[in-house]
Amino acid sequence: MTASGTSGSSGDEVRVLRRSDETFAALGAFVTKGVTLHPRKGNPEPRVIETHAGLLNSIGLQNKGVDRFLREDLPKLRHHGLPVYVNISANSIEDYGTLAEKLLAADDGQVTGLEINVSCPNIKEGGVSFGVDAVAIEKIVKAVRKSIPRGRQVTVITKLTPNVTDITVPAKAAIAGGSDALSLINTLRGVAINLRSQKPYFANVSAGLSGPAVKPVGLCMVWDCFAKIPECRNRQVPILGIGGISTWQDAVEYMMAGASAVQVGTAWFVYPDVFIDMKKGLEKYLAATKSSVRDLVGKAHG
Ligand SMILES: Cc1cc2nc3c(=O)[nH]c(=O)nc-3n(C[C@H](O)[C@H](O)[C@H](O)COP(=O)(O)O)c2cc1C
């Protein structure tokens, strides 16, 4: 799957690739950039800087808002026949519910699932990220679940921040709220200092670290949830592994740690054929080991 925020919301970013058809064919699902109730301008530039083994970004959830997303982007995604997961963000618990309701009232049945990003600042509660507040997470997931129209099957995924001491606490809260799956992980907080200005590089000081540098952290969090949460262990609540995945070998590692599927973000910025090559490599590995993805999930736990 694409990782939210790294491949747009309409498929246009994939369509411009030289091997776009093969890339669409290699994807299992498309996850959109974070969508909010109202348009957001995002943060002032600079917004990205490379680190030794990754990327720091401070985009600030720039997007055109749910109305324009529904009108302009979602219809374009329809042509590729991929399941569409819409990544949603809001500043209050109520707004998460309102946003989900608005989306599902006008999506023409195109949305397969919602991926709730709980990593944004909780403005009403005083600026702490929702992602570190287990009570808020449970309420957000419940509010989103409640907004699903009767008779519709919509998968609810909660995407957790790794900026916590024990990932199983927010994970359990998401499950208690009714999350069908967990996405692990979002970016890690990081800082870069500009030697010329002698000031932090980013206006908000800290930014989000992604790419190969975060892979061991993501693996650790997938491992912990799979090992310690019975619903994850018995696959009732599957884990989507994210963080520094650049090759099929990375994907297999995540699966053996407990992920049932994977998302790729930063690698795609430097290596446009990543999805095609990952699919090929994974298929070869599965054939050579006479196994299926299902066999690999959690294999390293013994
Ligand atoms: C430029 C950029 C924008 C992102 N925007 C979002 C977003 O809108 N919503 C979200 O949940 N995650 C967002 N993320 C986080 C990614 O989806 C992913 O969780 C993270 O980058 C780790 O995966 P990776 O190492 O494969 O990039 C963004 C990441 C990057 C690099």
The ligand as an SDF file (V2000), in Angstrom:
LIG
                    3D

 31 33  0  0  0  0  0  0  0  0999 V2000
    6.1500   14.0820    3.1950 C   0  0  0  0  0  0  0  0  0  0  0  0
    5.3630   13.1920    4.1220 C   0  0  0  0  0  0  0  0  0  0  0  0
    4.0170   13.4770    4.3660 C   0  0  0  0  0  0  0  0  0  0  0  0
    3.2660   12.6540    5.2320 C   0  0  0  0  0  0  0  0  0  0  0  0
    1.9310   12.9300    5.4370 N   0  0  0  0  0  0  0  0  0  0  0  0
    1.1850   12.0980    6.2260 C   0  0  0  0  0  0  0  0  0  0  0  0
   -0.2150   12.3170    6.3940 C   0  0  0  0  0  0  0  0  0  0  0  0
   -0.8140   13.2350    5.7970 O   0  0  0  0  0  0  0  0  0  0  0  0
   -0.9010   11.4720    7.2300 N   0  0  0  0  0  0  0  0  0  0  0  0
   -0.2820   10.4330    7.8640 C   0  0  0  0  0  0  0  0  0  0  0  0
   -0.9410    9.6930    8.6080 O   0  0  0  0  0  0  0  0  0  0  0  0
    1.0350   10.1770    7.6910 N   0  0  0  0  0  0  0  0  0  0  0  0
    1.7750   10.9950    6.8990 C   0  0  0  0  0  0  0  0  0  0  0  0
    3.1200   10.7360    6.7150 N   0  0  0  0  0  0  0  0  0  0  0  0
    3.7400    9.5600    7.3700 C   0  0  0  0  0  0  0  0  0  0  0  0
    3.8690    8.3680    6.4170 C   0  0  0  0  0  0  0  0  0  0  0  0
    2.6090    7.9320    5.9540 O   0  0  0  0  0  0  0  0  0  0  0  0
    4.5880    7.1800    7.1040 C   0  0  0  0  0  0  0  0  0  0  0  0
    3.8700    6.7950    8.2430 O   0  0  0  0  0  0  0  0  0  0  0  0
    6.0120    7.5330    7.5040 C   0  0  0  0  0  0  0  0  0  0  0  0
    6.6320    8.3720    6.5510 O   0  0  0  0  0  0  0  0  0  0  0  0
    6.8840    6.2940    7.7090 C   0  0  0  0  0  0  0  0  0  0  0  0
    6.9800    5.5160    6.5290 O   0  0  0  0  0  0  0  0  0  0  0  0
    8.2080    5.6250    5.4760 P   0  0  0  0  0  0  0  0  0  0  0  0
    9.4760    5.5110    6.2720 O   0  0  0  0  0  0  0  0  0  0  0  0
    7.9940    4.5140    4.5080 O   0  0  0  0  0  0  0  0  0  0  0  0
    8.0860    6.9800    4.8330 O   0  0  0  0  0  0  0  0  0  0  0  0
    3.8930   11.5460    5.8620 C   0  0  0  0  0  0  0  0  0  0  0  0
    5.2480   11.2680    5.6040 C   0  0  0  0  0  0  0  0  0  0  0  0
    5.9780   12.0630    4.7410 C   0  0  0  0  0  0  0  0  0  0  0  0
    7.4240   11.7250    4.4720 C   0  0  0  0  0  0  0  0  0  0  0  0
  1  2  1  0
  2  3  1  0
  2 30  2  0
  3  4  2  0
  4  5  1  0
  4 28  1  0
  5  6  2  0
  6  7  1  0
  6 13  1  0
  7  8  2  0
  7  9  1  0
  9 10  1  0
 10 11  2  0
 10 12  1  0
 12 13  2  0
 13 14  1  0
 14 15  1  0
 14 28  1  0
 15 16  1  0
 16 17  1  0
 16 18  1  0
 18 19  1  0
 18 20  1  0
 20 21  1  0
 20 22  1  0
 22 23  1  0
 23 24  1  0
 24 25  2  0
 24 26  1  0
 24 27  1  0
 28 29  2  0
 29 30  1  0
 30 31  1  0
M  END
$$$$
